Structures are given as structure tokens and as C-alpha cells.
């Protein structure tokens, strides 16, 4: 059980492209910090500011050697995976065009070779891993892809290339069930001719996978050597915000990247929500498109949780941001809000926090904690997924999880010194990561259609405009 939090941290490091890779296993903040939360493409100064805030986090390690070692190991892993994928592509070329002559000495045409079931299966497998690799690297132009998806890719590759069923089962954990089924079918199709061209290609790929696996082991070792030392102390607002900013929220935007509010009833003030539940955000977007067909370019913008928390008046004494003609709320799933709303409001009241228009639960459990890592999740489902990722049995998830309102957690982190708050990490779900990629792509398309504009904007851009408006009003 003692190793579960480290396994959890390392897999989430590898599979969640939005998580700040410098903090999952608690090394210091670095250039690996999240780049694309603000509308899908974080501005350079925002990323630098987040890194600077993280580096000031109370209790963070100041050992630059550890940080350099993690960065070097991550770069080596990226190069090794790239080399593996290059070899996969070269082998595909041979598989689709090369075959032994028949017993009569006849050579099949390339088209006939490529149409054989085992060759089609190999081509489909290559296409699948190219997509996983693309998602791993994301949209970033950096040499370091922030390790997004690396462990997921390696698990799937080991599953596909395994030469026996027992070994294959070792890599099923944390791979989606439908993917396990797909890779098992592709593996079986490729092994139908022992000693054939495809079987030989699979054997070469198995050997080539050793490099990425070794590079990944070195990254694990580097991360294990750079754990933050727990320090019981309250955190500054900047440090808390940096931790919140490792999780995305989603907001409805129009074609001009302005925040769009929805009226719950006729004559009511519109409410603009920052959704933390990817499924609900998608559903709201589709509903808005149907309800407002005349509003062009409706899409989802992406804003870091810390930024959204402040805009929605999450900090005591702060008012929800003005100059946006809507009430701003942070919003989790509707089912959880209905079930836990009264409990969360009572929590906040007992902490002496003012009444708020929204509540947002966060979840944790002692079994996923260690002295160096205390992960929090925005849904029970995300915690359960992480539980399985950590190598624990799904059926063993505790029936009762610790849940608290986000405002309560932030209040405690910033006002009490009886806990090592520097070990806290908020972790995004894989579904949230996927939606960020989709929102980024759609936002770029909307920006291009608008006027050939540049990168996609986000709800954060509208918040910037609101802040600028408030400053002008104060100066006047």
C-alpha cells in the first residue's frame, strides 16, 4: 500500500497531458509546467508566472540538480518513444509490400499483400499507436511533451506486442477495456502465421520497446529522487492558485470568444458557468447550439481552475468578477450538486465562510496518500480511476471518501499551518484532458473562421478584458 501513491503519481504524470509534470510526484516547478490551459494555448508570460509561483511554493525543494535530472530523463524518454514510432513506421512499409514467393515462385502484388488480414491488422495497429503518440505529444512545439500519455502508450504497446497471454494481462491495468479488446484482436491477427513477415515485424518491435521502457524507468527513478519534503505551513494565495491551475475548467464562448451566459428562466440574470465535469460541459455546448442557432461560433473555452475560482469570488472578501453580463459560477456535475449541496454549504458555514452561489466538492482518500503526496480529485469517478491506476482493486475502493467544498480546502490551505499543504495536488481526469484537446482544436477553427486570427482564445481572455475594465473604472 505504501507504494500506491507513487504509482498513482507516475501514471498520472504519464497519462494526463494537462497536469503540471513538475508537481505530480512533487518535484519543484520547472519548464515542464502546463502550457495550454488558457484557451488551449497559454501565453508565455502566464506559463512563466505559474512556474514562478510554483517555485515560491512553501516547502518546495530548491535542488536544481533534481529538476535537471527529471527534465533530462523526460527528454530521453521522448526521444526513445519517437525512435520506436519511427521504427514502427518503417516496419509497416515492409509489411505492406513484402511477402515470400509462393511454392510456385510467384510474387504477389503489393496491393494483394496489403489486403491480407494480418497486414491490415498491422496497419491498423500502427494507425492506433500513431494516434496515441499524437495525443501524447499534444499541440506543443516544445521538445519535451510533458510526458503526456507516455505510460499509456507503453502499456498499450507492451499489451499489443506481448508474446503470451499471461504477460499481456500484466499490462491491462489502466488501459480502457475497449482498447484492451481491440489490441488483443490485432495481436491475434498478427500472430496467425508464426515466422511470417508480420510475426517477424512484431518481434523486432518487441525488441525496440526495450529502449522506451528503460527510459521510462529512469524517469521514474528521477521523479522518486525529487520528492518535495513536507512542511506544515499555510500557503500563499499565489501558491494555492498554482496548485488549482493544474486542473482545467470549461466555459461557453461565442464566436468572438466572449463568455456566454444561459438564463434558467425568463427574465433571470444569465449565469455563466466554469464546468469541471467534461460530460456536462459537452452537453451544455450542444444544448446551447440548439437553443441559440443564431449565435455563431459557439464553442468551449478552457480556463485554469485557479483563475476561474478567483473570477467566481471563491476567495473570502472577493466579489465575482464584473464587466461580464452574467453571474459567474464554478460548477461540477448536476447529480453531485443535488446530492451534496446541503452538506457542502454546511461545511463552509462551519468554517465561517460567506454564503456562495455555488459549491464544488473535491475528493480524497487516505489510501492514496503518502508523506510526500496528497492527491485531490474533482469527482469520485476520477478518484476511482486513479485507484485502479495505482494498482489497487476497483472493488476495494472505500465506500466513504473524504469530501469537502473547494472553498473550504482553499481556506484551510491558506490559513492553517497544521498540515503540509505543499504536498497537495489537484489532478485532472483523462476525460478533462481529452476535452481540452478538443476545445483547443475547435477554438482555433473558430478563430480562423472569424478573421484569420491567431491561436484560440478562452474564457480567460474575457476575464482579462473584465479585469482591464475594472482597472479603468477605478482610475476614472
C-alpha positions as CSV (number, residue, x, y, z in Angstrom):
1,X,0.0,0.0,0.0
2,X,2.9,2.3,0.7
3,X,3.9,2.4,-3.0
4,X,0.4,3.2,-4.3
5,X,0.7,7.0,-4.1
6,X,3.9,6.9,-6.1
7,X,2.5,4.6,-8.7
8,X,-0.5,6.8,-8.9
9,X,1.6,9.9,-9.4
10,X,3.8,8.4,-12.0
11,X,0.9,7.1,-14.1
12,X,-0.9,10.3,-13.9
13,X,2.3,12.1,-14.9
14,X,2.4,10.0,-18.0
15,X,-1.2,9.9,-19.0
16,X,-2.7,13.3,-18.2
17,X,-1.4,15.9,-20.5
18,X,-2.7,18.9,-18.6
19,X,-1.1,18.1,-15.3
20,X,1.9,20.1,-14.3
21,X,4.5,17.4,-14.7
22,X,6.8,19.1,-12.3
23,X,4.5,18.6,-9.4
24,X,2.7,15.3,-9.7
25,X,5.4,13.4,-7.9
26,X,6.2,16.7,-6.2
27,X,9.5,17.8,-7.7
28,X,9.9,21.6,-8.0
29,X,8.1,23.6,-10.6
30,X,10.1,23.9,-13.9
31,X,9.8,24.5,-17.6
32,X,7.5,21.4,-17.7
33,X,4.7,23.5,-16.3
34,X,1.4,23.4,-18.1
35,X,1.3,25.5,-21.3
36,X,-2.1,25.3,-22.8
37,X,-4.7,25.9,-20.1
38,X,-5.6,29.4,-21.2
39,X,-7.8,28.8,-24.1
40,X,-5.8,25.9,-25.3
41,X,-2.6,27.8,-25.6
42,X,-1.2,29.5,-22.6
43,X,0.6,32.8,-23.2
44,X,4.3,32.6,-22.4
45,X,4.0,35.0,-19.6
46,X,1.2,33.1,-18.0
47,X,3.2,29.9,-18.0
48,X,6.2,31.7,-16.7
49,X,4.2,33.2,-13.9
50,X,2.7,29.8,-12.9
51,X,6.2,28.4,-12.8
52,X,7.5,31.3,-10.7
53,X,4.5,30.9,-8.3
54,X,5.2,27.2,-8.0
55,X,8.9,27.8,-7.3
56,X,7.9,30.0,-4.4
57,X,5.6,27.3,-3.0
58,X,6.4,27.0,0.7
59,X,8.3,23.8,1.3
60,X,9.3,23.2,-2.3
61,X,12.7,21.7,-3.0
62,X,15.3,24.1,-4.1
63,X,17.6,21.4,-5.6
64,X,18.1,22.4,-9.2
65,X,20.0,19.2,-9.8
66,X,16.9,17.1,-9.2
67,X,14.9,19.3,-11.6
68,X,17.6,19.0,-14.3
69,X,17.7,15.2,-13.9
70,X,13.9,15.0,-14.3
71,X,14.0,17.2,-17.4
72,X,16.8,15.2,-18.9
73,X,15.1,11.9,-18.2
74,X,11.9,13.2,-19.7
75,X,13.7,14.4,-22.8
76,X,15.4,11.0,-23.2
77,X,12.0,9.2,-22.9
78,X,10.5,11.4,-25.6
79,X,13.4,10.7,-28.0
80,X,13.2,7.0,-27.3
81,X,9.5,6.8,-27.9
82,X,9.9,8.8,-31.1
83,X,12.6,6.3,-32.3
84,X,10.2,3.4,-31.5
85,X,7.5,5.0,-33.6
86,X,9.9,5.7,-36.5
87,X,10.8,2.0,-36.5
88,X,7.1,1.1,-36.4
89,X,6.5,3.2,-39.5
90,X,9.5,1.6,-41.3
91,X,8.3,-1.9,-40.5
92,X,4.8,-1.1,-41.7
93,X,6.2,-0.2,-45.1
94,X,7.8,-3.6,-45.3
95,X,4.8,-5.4,-44.0
96,X,2.5,-3.9,-46.6
97,X,4.8,-4.6,-49.6
98,X,6.9,-7.6,-48.8
99,X,6.0,-11.3,-48.9
100,X,7.7,-14.6,-49.6
101,X,7.1,-16.1,-53.1
102,X,4.6,-18.9,-53.3
103,X,5.8,-22.5,-53.7
104,X,5.5,-21.9,-57.4
105,X,7.8,-18.9,-57.2
106,X,5.0,-16.4,-57.8
107,X,5.2,-13.0,-56.2
108,X,2.1,-11.3,-55.0
109,X,1.4,-7.7,-55.9
110,X,1.8,-5.0,-53.2
111,X,-2.0,-4.5,-53.3
112,X,-2.6,-8.2,-52.7
113,X,-0.1,-8.3,-49.9
114,X,-1.5,-5.2,-48.2
115,X,-5.0,-6.7,-48.3
116,X,-4.1,-9.8,-46.3
117,X,-5.8,-9.9,-42.9
118,X,-2.5,-9.9,-40.9
119,X,-1.1,-7.0,-42.9
120,X,-4.3,-5.0,-42.4
121,X,-4.2,-5.7,-38.7
122,X,-0.6,-4.4,-38.5
123,X,-1.5,-1.3,-40.4
124,X,-4.4,-0.7,-38.1
125,X,-2.2,-1.2,-35.1
126,X,0.3,1.4,-36.5
127,X,-2.6,3.8,-37.0
128,X,-3.8,3.3,-33.5
129,X,-0.3,4.0,-31.9
130,X,0.2,7.0,-34.1
131,X,-3.0,8.4,-32.6
132,X,-1.9,7.6,-29.1
133,X,1.5,9.2,-29.8
134,X,-0.1,12.3,-31.3
135,X,-2.2,12.7,-28.2
136,X,0.8,12.2,-26.0
137,X,2.7,15.0,-27.7
138,X,-0.4,17.2,-27.9
139,X,-0.2,20.5,-29.7
140,X,3.1,21.6,-28.1
141,X,6.1,22.6,-30.2
142,X,8.4,22.0,-27.2
143,X,10.9,19.2,-27.4
144,X,9.6,17.9,-24.1
145,X,5.9,16.8,-24.5
146,X,5.4,16.9,-20.7
147,X,5.3,13.1,-20.7
148,X,1.6,13.2,-21.6
149,X,0.4,9.7,-22.4
150,X,3.8,8.0,-22.3
151,X,2.9,5.4,-19.8
152,X,-0.4,4.8,-21.5
153,X,1.4,4.3,-24.8
154,X,4.0,2.0,-23.3
155,X,1.3,-0.1,-21.5
156,X,-0.6,-0.4,-24.8
157,X,2.5,-1.3,-26.8
158,X,3.5,-4.0,-24.3
159,X,0.0,-5.3,-24.4
160,X,0.0,-5.5,-28.2
161,X,3.5,-6.9,-28.5
162,X,3.3,-9.5,-25.7
163,X,4.0,-13.0,-26.9
164,X,2.0,-14.7,-24.3
165,X,-1.4,-14.1,-22.7
166,X,-0.1,-14.1,-19.1
167,X,2.4,-11.3,-19.9
168,X,-0.3,-9.4,-21.7
169,X,-2.6,-9.4,-18.7
170,X,0.1,-7.6,-16.7
171,X,-0.4,-4.5,-18.9
172,X,-4.2,-4.4,-18.9
173,X,-4.3,-2.2,-15.8
174,X,-5.4,1.4,-16.6
175,X,-5.9,0.7,-20.3
176,X,-9.6,1.3,-21.4
177,X,-11.5,-2.0,-21.8
178,X,-12.4,-1.3,-25.4
179,X,-8.7,-0.7,-26.2
180,X,-7.7,-3.9,-24.5
181,X,-10.1,-5.8,-26.7
182,X,-9.0,-4.0,-29.8
183,X,-5.3,-4.7,-29.2
184,X,-5.9,-8.3,-28.3
185,X,-7.7,-8.8,-31.7
186,X,-4.9,-7.1,-33.6
187,X,-2.3,-9.1,-31.7
188,X,-4.0,-12.3,-32.6
189,X,-4.4,-11.4,-36.2
190,X,-0.7,-10.6,-36.4
191,X,0.4,-13.9,-34.9
192,X,-1.7,-16.1,-37.2
193,X,1.4,-17.0,-39.2
194,X,4.3,-17.9,-36.9
195,X,7.6,-17.0,-38.5
196,X,5.8,-14.9,-41.2
197,X,6.6,-11.3,-42.2
198,X,4.2,-9.8,-39.6
199,X,5.4,-12.0,-36.8
200,X,8.9,-11.0,-37.6
201,X,8.0,-7.3,-37.5
202,X,6.3,-7.8,-34.2
203,X,9.4,-9.5,-32.8
204,X,11.5,-6.5,-33.9
205,X,9.1,-4.1,-32.3
206,X,9.2,-6.1,-29.1
207,X,13.0,-5.6,-29.0
208,X,12.7,-1.9,-29.9
209,X,10.3,-1.4,-27.0
210,X,13.1,-2.1,-24.5
211,X,14.5,1.3,-25.1
212,X,11.4,3.4,-24.2
213,X,10.8,1.1,-21.2
214,X,14.3,1.6,-19.9
215,X,14.0,5.4,-20.5
216,X,10.7,5.4,-18.6
217,X,12.3,3.5,-15.7
218,X,15.0,6.2,-15.5
219,X,12.3,8.9,-15.4
220,X,10.6,7.1,-12.6
221,X,13.9,7.0,-10.7
222,X,14.4,10.7,-11.3
223,X,11.0,11.5,-10.0
224,X,11.4,9.3,-7.0
225,X,14.6,11.2,-6.1
226,X,13.0,14.6,-6.3
227,X,10.1,14.4,-3.9
228,X,9.1,17.5,-2.0
229,X,9.7,17.5,1.7
230,X,6.5,18.0,3.6
231,X,6.4,21.3,5.6
232,X,3.5,22.1,7.9
233,X,2.7,25.6,6.8
234,X,-0.1,27.7,5.2
235,X,0.4,28.6,1.6
236,X,0.2,32.0,-0.1
237,X,-2.6,32.8,-2.4
238,X,-0.2,32.5,-5.3
239,X,0.9,29.1,-4.3
240,X,-2.7,27.8,-3.8
241,X,-3.7,29.3,-7.2
242,X,-0.8,27.5,-8.8
243,X,-2.0,24.2,-7.4
244,X,-5.5,24.8,-8.6
245,X,-4.3,25.8,-12.0
246,X,-3.2,22.2,-12.8
247,X,-6.9,21.4,-13.4
248,X,-9.0,22.8,-16.4
249,X,-12.5,24.2,-16.4
250,X,-14.7,24.8,-19.4
251,X,-16.8,27.8,-20.3
252,X,-19.2,28.5,-23.1
253,X,-17.9,31.2,-25.5
254,X,-19.3,32.8,-28.7
255,X,-17.5,33.3,-32.0
256,X,-15.8,36.5,-30.6
257,X,-14.5,34.5,-27.6
258,X,-16.9,36.3,-25.2
259,X,-18.3,34.4,-22.2
260,X,-21.9,33.3,-22.9
261,X,-24.5,33.1,-20.1
262,X,-27.6,31.0,-20.0
263,X,-30.9,32.0,-18.4
264,X,-32.5,29.4,-16.2
265,X,-35.8,31.2,-16.6
266,X,-37.3,34.1,-18.5
267,X,-36.1,37.5,-17.1
268,X,-33.4,36.0,-14.9
269,X,-29.8,37.2,-14.9
270,X,-27.8,34.9,-17.2
271,X,-25.4,32.5,-15.5
272,X,-22.0,31.7,-17.0
273,X,-20.5,28.6,-15.6
274,X,-17.0,27.2,-15.5
275,X,-17.7,23.5,-15.7
276,X,-15.4,20.9,-14.2
277,X,-17.3,17.9,-15.5
278,X,-16.3,17.3,-19.1
279,X,-19.6,15.4,-19.9
280,X,-21.7,18.3,-18.6
281,X,-19.6,20.9,-20.5
282,X,-20.2,19.0,-23.7
283,X,-23.9,18.7,-23.1
284,X,-24.2,22.4,-22.3
285,X,-22.4,23.2,-25.6
286,X,-24.8,21.1,-27.6
287,X,-27.8,22.4,-25.8
288,X,-26.7,26.0,-26.4
289,X,-26.2,25.3,-30.1
290,X,-29.8,24.1,-30.4
291,X,-31.2,26.9,-28.2
292,X,-29.3,29.7,-29.9
293,X,-28.9,28.8,-33.6
294,X,-28.3,32.5,-34.4
295,X,-25.2,32.7,-32.2
296,X,-22.3,31.8,-34.5
297,X,-19.1,30.1,-33.3
298,X,-20.3,28.7,-30.0
299,X,-17.5,26.7,-28.5
300,X,-15.8,25.8,-25.2
301,X,-13.0,27.8,-23.8
302,X,-10.6,26.5,-21.3
303,X,-9.5,28.3,-18.1
304,X,-7.4,27.1,-15.2
305,X,-9.3,26.2,-12.1
306,X,-7.4,28.8,-10.0
307,X,-8.3,31.6,-12.4
308,X,-11.9,30.5,-12.5
309,X,-12.0,30.1,-8.7
310,X,-10.9,33.8,-8.3
311,X,-13.3,35.1,-11.0
312,X,-16.2,33.4,-9.3
313,X,-15.5,35.0,-6.0
314,X,-14.0,31.9,-4.4
315,X,-11.6,33.8,-2.2
316,X,-13.1,35.3,1.0
317,X,-13.6,39.0,0.5
318,X,-13.5,38.8,-3.3
319,X,-16.6,39.5,-5.3
320,X,-17.4,37.6,-8.6
321,X,-15.7,39.4,-11.4
322,X,-17.7,42.3,-13.0
323,X,-17.9,43.6,-16.6
324,X,-19.3,40.3,-17.7
325,X,-23.1,40.4,-18.1
326,X,-23.6,37.2,-16.2
327,X,-23.4,35.6,-12.8
328,X,-20.2,33.6,-12.7
329,X,-20.2,30.1,-11.1
330,X,-17.9,27.1,-10.7
331,X,-20.0,24.0,-11.4
332,X,-19.5,20.3,-11.0
333,X,-21.8,17.6,-12.2
334,X,-25.6,18.2,-11.6
335,X,-26.1,14.9,-9.8
336,X,-23.3,15.6,-7.3
337,X,-24.5,19.2,-6.8
338,X,-28.0,18.0,-5.9
339,X,-26.8,15.2,-3.6
340,X,-24.0,17.1,-1.8
341,X,-25.1,20.7,-2.0
342,X,-26.5,21.0,1.6
343,X,-23.6,19.1,3.1
344,X,-21.0,21.4,1.4
345,X,-22.9,24.6,2.4
346,X,-22.9,23.4,6.0
347,X,-19.2,22.7,5.7
348,X,-18.5,26.3,4.5
349,X,-20.7,27.8,7.1
350,X,-18.9,26.0,9.9
351,X,-15.6,27.4,8.6
352,X,-17.0,30.9,8.8
353,X,-17.1,31.3,5.1
354,X,-19.7,33.6,3.5
355,X,-22.6,32.1,1.6
356,X,-21.8,31.5,-2.1
357,X,-23.8,30.9,-5.2
358,X,-22.0,27.7,-5.9
359,X,-20.4,24.6,-4.3
360,X,-17.8,22.4,-5.7
361,X,-16.7,19.2,-4.0
362,X,-13.2,17.7,-4.0
363,X,-12.5,14.1,-3.0
364,X,-9.6,12.3,-1.4
365,X,-8.8,9.1,0.5
366,X,-6.1,8.2,2.9
367,X,-5.2,5.1,0.9
368,X,-3.8,7.2,-2.0
369,X,-1.8,9.5,0.3
370,X,1.8,9.4,1.4
371,X,4.0,11.7,3.4
372,X,5.0,13.4,0.1
373,X,1.8,13.4,-1.9
374,X,-1.9,14.1,-1.1
375,X,-4.0,13.9,-4.3
376,X,-7.4,15.5,-4.6
377,X,-9.9,14.9,-7.4
378,X,-13.0,16.8,-8.6
379,X,-15.1,13.7,-8.9
380,X,-15.5,10.3,-7.3
381,X,-15.1,8.7,-10.7
382,X,-11.7,10.3,-11.2
383,X,-10.5,9.1,-7.8
384,X,-11.7,5.5,-8.6
385,X,-9.8,5.6,-12.0
386,X,-6.7,6.8,-10.1
387,X,-7.2,4.0,-7.6
388,X,-7.1,1.4,-10.4
389,X,-4.1,3.2,-11.9
390,X,-2.3,2.8,-8.6
391,X,-2.6,-0.9,-8.9
392,X,-5.4,-1.4,-6.4
393,X,-8.6,-3.4,-6.9
394,X,-11.6,-1.4,-8.0
395,X,-13.8,-3.4,-5.6
396,X,-11.6,-2.2,-2.7
397,X,-12.4,1.5,-3.1
398,X,-13.7,2.7,0.2
399,X,-17.5,3.3,0.3
400,X,-16.9,6.5,2.2
401,X,-14.5,9.0,0.7
402,X,-13.4,12.3,2.2
403,X,-15.2,15.1,0.5
404,X,-15.1,18.9,1.1
405,X,-16.1,22.0,-0.6
406,X,-13.3,23.5,-2.7
407,X,-13.6,26.9,-0.9
408,X,-13.1,25.0,2.4
409,X,-10.0,23.3,1.2
410,X,-8.6,26.6,-0.1
411,X,-9.4,28.3,3.1
412,X,-7.6,25.7,5.1
413,X,-4.6,25.6,2.8
414,X,-4.2,29.4,3.1
415,X,-4.9,29.9,6.8
416,X,-3.7,26.9,8.8
417,X,-0.2,25.6,9.4
418,X,-1.0,22.2,11.0
419,X,-0.7,20.3,7.7
420,X,1.9,20.0,5.0
421,X,-0.2,21.7,2.3
422,X,2.7,21.8,-0.1
423,X,2.1,18.1,-0.7
424,X,-1.4,18.7,-2.0
425,X,-2.0,18.2,-5.7
426,X,-5.3,18.5,-7.7
427,X,-5.4,16.0,-10.5
428,X,-7.4,16.2,-13.7
429,X,-9.3,13.3,-15.2
430,X,-8.4,11.8,-18.5
431,X,-11.8,12.9,-19.9
432,X,-10.9,16.5,-18.9
433,X,-7.6,16.2,-20.7
434,X,-9.3,14.9,-23.8
435,X,-11.8,17.7,-23.8
436,X,-9.1,20.3,-23.6
437,X,-7.6,19.0,-26.8
438,X,-11.0,19.1,-28.5
439,X,-11.7,22.6,-27.2
440,X,-8.4,23.8,-28.3
441,X,-8.9,22.5,-31.8
442,X,-12.4,23.9,-32.1
443,X,-11.3,27.3,-30.7
444,X,-8.6,27.5,-33.3
445,X,-11.1,26.8,-36.1
446,X,-13.4,29.5,-34.7
447,X,-10.6,32.0,-34.5
448,X,-9.5,31.2,-38.1
449,X,-13.1,31.5,-39.4
450,X,-13.6,34.8,-37.6
451,X,-10.9,36.8,-39.4
452,X,-7.9,34.6,-40.0
453,X,-7.0,35.3,-36.4
454,X,-4.3,33.5,-34.5
455,X,-4.5,31.0,-31.7
456,X,-7.7,30.1,-30.0
457,X,-8.8,32.4,-27.2
458,X,-10.5,31.3,-24.0
459,X,-12.8,32.4,-21.2
460,X,-9.5,33.6,-19.6
461,X,-9.3,36.2,-22.3
462,X,-12.7,37.5,-21.4
463,X,-11.6,37.6,-17.8
464,X,-8.6,39.6,-18.8
465,X,-10.8,42.1,-20.5
466,X,-13.0,42.3,-17.4
467,X,-10.0,43.0,-15.2
468,X,-8.9,45.7,-17.6
469,X,-12.3,47.3,-17.5
470,X,-12.3,47.2,-13.7
471,X,-8.9,48.9,-13.6
472,X,-10.1,51.7,-16.0
473,X,-13.2,52.3,-13.9
474,X,-11.1,52.5,-10.7
475,X,-8.7,55.0,-12.3
476,X,-11.7,57.1,-13.5
